[in-house]
Amino acid sequence: MKYDFDIVLDRTKNFAAKYDELGKKFGRDDLIPLWVADMDFKVAQPIIEAIQERAEQGIFGYTSRPSSYFEAIQQWLQKRHGWMTDTQLMIHCPGVVPFLSMFIQSFTEPGDKIIIQSPVYYPFFDVVNSNGRTLVENPLKLVNGHYEMDYEHLEEVAKSGVKLLLLCSPHNPIGRVWKKEELLRLGEICLAHGIRVIADEIHSDLVFSGHKHIPFAMISEEFRKNTFTCIAPSKTFNLAGLQASIAIFPNAKDLDKFDQVLGDLDIRRNNCFSLVATEAAYRYGEEWLEQVKEYIEGNFAFIQDYCKKNLPQIQPNFPEGTYLVWIDCRELGMNKDELHSFMINEVGIAMDDGFWFGDTYSGYMRLNAACPRSIIAEALHKWKNALEKIENQ
């Protein structure tokens, strides 16, 4: 089936947070929303049909989870990434961020040190700080416009009794797809200092030309025993609103401990729609995924070309993975408040501010490129006009 991602869908009655929460987050409702990380594309037809078939049954009671559910995920991981996992070590969770928070509460103690690698997905900060743990930043290094891990700094902070490292792979917001040798060095440092790793691999299926995602736990048996991996259909197949993710544990003891936490909160079950949608996505969604990746990569190229010709003051990256573009706006010479106000009140675009991902990144913005190209073109044109207006004053 051929999908058309140029279609602009009306989401005004879609109860979409990306649109409906603009006023709450940015103070205005009349902005082009390029912030929340979901797609403005209709999902794969097999997913729609699975949900429709389930809806037509007319009964929405408590759900049981068939063995085929985790088997579909297992087969997907083996086919797409060459990783053969054990379905007995998989567990359902409402989302990756809830998993992170519950894991930190259950497997660490108040005051324990947890490493994150900024600039990074801002809920990483929240799940550490809000749970009373000690945040340790291991900032990435920008080398000739390319972000790299700072292993020397990681070695230093690892010596201070760190319990856990949150790995973002592929990395949000910078779009890096970590190479095997990069992950290997990171993992060896963690093993040497007794640091467990949560690998947030929610963007692992959104990897573009010339790059390959390496599941962290697949690198070695030692890594597997030390790693808790999070994946979800939410980013891959645009199913975030169904609230289903999967964690893969290294052993049954830790899985049973976490399962008890889910039981205490009574959130072990999928809802009836996430159950069928997730399985349909992993079994029949590959055709759609390949087409949407090609379209998004075309959006990246469009952004690069437009900015070179019309917005040379800003420097968007070309992501290796994710559908999120990290834009260097430092040449505009604005502080974080000025840039925030300018984008909202003069340009009319809602994007994630760089300082959300770490205090030192106030000169950056994150743009969600998973939308029809015409929307991106309109947003960039508005940006160009706003800068020209300043220059002509």
Secondary structure, 3 states (H helix, E strand, C coil): CCCCCCCCCCCCCCCCHHHHCHHHHHCCCCCEECCCCCCCCCCCHHHHHHHHHHHHCCCCCCCCCCHHHHHHHHHHHHHHHCCCCCHHHEEEECCHHHHHHHHHHHHCCCCCEEEECCCCCCHHHHHHHCCCCEEEECCCEEECCEEECCHHHHHHHHCCCEEEEEEECCCCCCCCCCCHHHHHHHHHHHHHCCCEEEEECCCCCCECCCCCCCCHHHCCHHHHHCEEEEECHHHHHCCHHHCCEEEECCCHHHHHHHHHHHHHHCCCCCCHHHHHHHHHHHHHCHHHHHHHHHHHHHHHHHHHHHHHHHCCCCEECCCCECCEEEEECHHHCCCHHHHHHHHHHHHCEECEEHHHHCCCCCCEEEEECCCCHHHHHHHHHHHHHHHHHHHCC
